[in-house]
Amino acid sequence: MSHFKSILFICLAAVSSCNLSGQENRTKQTQLIGGPCEGCEAVFEYGSKKLTAIDTLPHFEQTEPKLKLTGTVFERDGRTPAENVIIYIYQTNRAGLYVSQINAKGWGRRHGAIRGWVKTDKAGQYTFYTFRPAAYPTGSETEHIHLTIKEPNRKEYYMDEFVFDDDPLLTSKERNKLENRGGSGIVKPIKEDQIFTARRDIILGLNIPNYE
């Protein structure tokens, strides 16, 4: 009986080891999606807020020019709407700065207060109401809005930033640097009823390394 227990323990240990090894491999694979992603865990910092397909970022009401970012998220086939995808964005204020709240926690201390989260609906749609960010005071980068994606059952990863087609800092050289992760991040704001609307559709996995 003692010999049988020993054999059973060895077998169970081997199975456990294999399971652990498989889990570790899966973890390594998910960590590789999209490459390194500093700050992407901020996608989870919405707290107790119930996410919907629409979010309004802080200072939207009192800041111009107002901006509506909207579009559809598709599965990798580019046709099927992707539901329950969390999108996190953050941006500078009109001075080109990431200004955080006094009691800011987590990545809110670096990303600033102007940030928001949505979860796509059954039609894969999302909408953010915000305002157009300013370029950094140094003029070293284009106006941009950072974007992180969290799909169900996949690790979070970043997409190309929203950038603006009419931004003079978006030169041909800068355009050629874009990775087009999820599709082009270049948007063309069109003024509609006192607000500029910028549409961007996103294809999950497009140009994302190690997505499989």
N, C-alpha and C positions, 0 to 999 in steps of 0.2 A: 504494500500500500504506500509505504514511504517513497519507494522508487517511482511509483505511478504519479504521486504528487509532484515529485521533482521534475518529471518529464512534462507534466501539465503546466507547471510554473514556467519552464523554459519556453514552451510553446506560446503561452500567453504573453510572455515578455517579448518574444519575437514579433507577435502580432501587434502588440502595443508599439514596439519600435518602428515597425513598418508604417503603422498609422501615423505616428508622429513624424516620421520621415516624409510621408505624403503631405501632411499638413504643412511642414516646413517648406517643401517644394512649392506648394500652392501659394504660400505666403510670399515666397521669393518671387514667384511669377507675377503675383498681383502688385508687388512693390515695383516691379519693372515697368508696369504700364505707363507709357508716356515719359519715362525717365524721371530724374529727381524733380521734386515738386515742393520747394520750400513754402511753407504757409498754406498748403492746400488743405490741411486739416481744419482750417477756419470754416470750411464748408459745413461743419457740424456745430458751429457756434451760434445757432439760432435759438438755443435754449428751449423754452416751453412754447414758443411761437408755433402756431399751426400754419404750416406752409400751404399756400395756394399757388395758382398759376400767375398771380399778379402781386407785385410788391411796390411800395412807394418808399424811396430812400429819404433819409433825413434832409431837411432844408429844401425839399422840392418846391413847396408852395411859394417861398419867398425868394427863390433864386432864378435868374435868367441867364442864358436861354434854356427854357424847359425842354426836356428830351424824353421821348418815349422809345424805349428799346423793346422790340417785339419780334417774334418769329416762331418758327416751328422746329422742334428737334426730331430728327428722323433716326431710325435704326441704320445700321451700316449699309443696307440696300438702297438708302436714299429715298425710299418711298413710304415705308411703314412708320407712322407716328410713334414716338417713344414716350411712353407714359411714366410718371413717377421718377423722373430724372431731376435731381436737385441741381440748381444753378446758383452759384454764389458770385457776386460781383463786388468790387470796391474801386474807388476812384479818388482823385484829388478834388479839392474845392476850387473856387474860381481864382484862387491865388496860386494854384499849382502845388498845394501842400496837402499832406495827409494829416489832418488835425484830429486827434483823438479826444474823447471825453475824459474828464478828470478821473472818473472812477472806472476807466476802461480796463478790461481784462483780456487775457489771451491775445490773439492776433489783432484785436481791436486797438491795441496800443501802437501797432505799427501800420496797420491798414487804415486807421482813422475811423471816424464815425460814419462816413458816407459809404455805407455798404448795405447789401440786402440779399435776400434768399427767395427763391421760388421753387415750386415743384410742378413740373409739366402736367397738364391735364390729359384726358384720354385722346385728345387730338394732337398731343405733343406740343401744345402752344405755351408760350411764356410771354410775360410783359413786365418791364420795369419802368416806373416813372421816376425820373431823376433830372439832372441838368447836365449840360455839357461841361466836362472838366477842362481845366486849363493845363497847358504844358508846364513842366517843371520850370521854376524861375530861371534856371541856367539855360533853358532852351535846348537842352541836350537830348530830349526825347519828344516824340510826337504826343499830342493829346491822346489819351488812351484810357480804357476801362478794363481792369483785370477780370478774368473769367476762369472759374473752376467748375468742373463737372463731377457729379457723383451719381453714377448709374446704380440701379439695384444690383447687388451681387458682384460689383466691381469696385476696385479701389479708386479713390478720387484722383483726378489728373487735371492739368490745366489745358486750356484751349488758347488759340491766338487771341490776343486782346482785341477789343473793339477799337478801331482807329477810324479816322474821318477822312473821307476822300478829298474834301476841300481844305484840309489842313496843309498850310504851306511847308510845314516841317516833314510832311509825308512825301519825300522826294522819290525819284525813281530808284535811287540807291536803297532807300529805306524799304520801298515796296518789294524789292528783290530779296530782302533779308527775311521776309515773312515766311513762316513755315506752312501756313494754311492748315493748321491743325483744326479739324472739324469743318474745314471749308474756309473761305476767305473771311477775315475779320474786318475788312474794309466796308464801312457803311456810308450811305449817302443820305444825310438828313433832309427831309422834305417838310416844309412848314405847312401844317394843317391845323386850322382853328387855334391859333396862338401857341402851338406846341410843335416842335420839330419831331417828326417820326423817322426812326431809323430801323430798317428791317434787316434781320440776319437770320437765316435758316442754318441749322447746325446738323451735320451728319456725324453720328457717334463713331469713333474709331478711325475716321478718315485722317490719314497721315499721322496717326498716333503710333509710335514705336511699341512693339511687344504687346499689341492690343489683344491678340488671340489668347 
